[in-house]
Amino acid sequence: MKIISSPLELKNYLKNKNQTIGFVPTMGALHEGHISLIKKAKEQNALVVVSIFLNPTQFLKGEDLDKYPKKDEADKKICELSGVDVLFFPQVEDIYGVDEVSMLAPKVRGYVLEGASRPSHFNGVLTVVMKLLNIVNPTRAYLGKKDAQQLNLISLMVKQLFMDVEIVPVDTVREKDGLALSSRNIYLTPQEREEALKIPSSLRRATVMVTRGVLDSKEITSDMREILAPLEIFYVEILDREFNRLLDVEIGNTIILVEVKVGTTRLLDNIWL
Ligand code: PAF
């Protein structure tokens, strides 16, 4: 596995490869969820590039940038063992200069759900993803469905800016008890981890209701809120795949999304129906 930290060196290295390139952007602290993105990228492309870059511009003041888990050596090993061809491992100064040009998230879709409590978060996400896609110039980029709003906004950026990359959504990986994998799960105390199981329970309840023919969004979200109740709830929403609110679940076109705070940790999850 080649490890490159300079954007120009990576661009030059990949320029004349003439092979399909699958790209997995990450912020490190890799887990099985990331490994499933890498696996998918390997299945569909000749070369796989992974980036590890803890992007400061997507963290708001007072968020967890300074305590975000850093596991550089373990991450490199995971990439190597997963068959990654190139690991892009830049420093902040390799990616950002002064007086920066940056992307702006759309005024509606970028400021609802997670964007409502983290205004400007998605400006940072879109800016860094734009830079990374320009550096790697991949055939396909792999993103987890767990961050559904991020996935939606990146897909929108690629479409609206006529970019030449296919965005491939990849299913969420869960622990045996249903908790979605996240680099932030490491912040949870054993008791908080137990409380966090209310998230998959609420999503399971929604699925059961839908399979029994209950499609009314209000009815479903109110049952979900009851399950989640002791936790601080940021949102429980039923949206279509374009992120418009749905009055009734439409099978094949629905995402049910939840974000809560457990202790001091924000956790989000969703199911696609
Ligand atoms: O999902 C993430 O890990 C990050 O938001 C991403 C897409 C790598 C951009 O920093």
Residues whose N, C-alpha, C, O or C-beta is under 5 A from the ligand:
A	BS01	PAF	P25 T26 M27 F53 N55 V125 V128
